[in-house]
Amino acid sequence: MSNLYTSIGRPSDMKWLAMGANIKSFDEASRETFIKEVEAAVGPEGFMIFLELNHGSWLPLFNVNSNPQLGLKRIILGNPLIAVTMLSQSTKSLDAGLFVPVEIMVRELPDGEGTEIIWQVPSTMIAAVDEGNSELLAAAEVLDRKLEELIIAISSRA
């Protein structure tokens, strides 16, 4: 988990909420400020944390994932500057927004065997909302690659 937090920030960091609350107007100066805040908030692979849901904290109540010391976390992460490349291409209103930011599931394995990361390839979902939109698909495939680069980076760090 620490490799992931190094790349996207910790749940306590969640700068996204403050960024949205700080928008008071939609002029160019506000846009530039927002872009600078996003660029400062994202980690080395270009993502920041939006939300973390800790399933590991409650599943042991039902004898699922019975070791509460092992994390099982669903993490919503993204980058608004990447998301806008898809949302601006979605001709069917802003339906692509249903799939950005992206989600991953991180599960700590027993006996210190490492972690397992599960994710859906964003383009497989995003392209379905506006079938045949090649610009949207191309933008979503960029997100696919960036997410894969993040997964590789956090998996390969010692």
Secondary structure as GFF3:
##gff-version 3
##sequence-region A 1 158
A	DSSP	alpha_helix	2	8	.	.	.	ID=ss1
A	DSSP	three_ten_helix	11	13	.	.	.	ID=ss2
A	DSSP	alpha_helix	16	21	.	.	.	ID=ss3
A	DSSP	alpha_helix	28	41	.	.	.	ID=ss4
A	DSSP	beta_strand	48	54	.	.	.	ID=ss5
A	DSSP	three_ten_helix	55	57	.	.	.	ID=ss6
A	DSSP	three_ten_helix	59	62	.	.	.	ID=ss7
A	DSSP	beta_strand	72	78	.	.	.	ID=ss8
A	DSSP	alpha_helix	80	87	.	.	.	ID=ss9
A	DSSP	three_ten_helix	95	99	.	.	.	ID=ss10
A	DSSP	beta_strand	102	108	.	.	.	ID=ss11
A	DSSP	three_ten_helix	110	112	.	.	.	ID=ss12
A	DSSP	beta_strand	115	119	.	.	.	ID=ss13
A	DSSP	alpha_helix	122	126	.	.	.	ID=ss14
A	DSSP	three_ten_helix	127	130	.	.	.	ID=ss15
A	DSSP	alpha_helix	134	156	.	.	.	ID=ss16
###
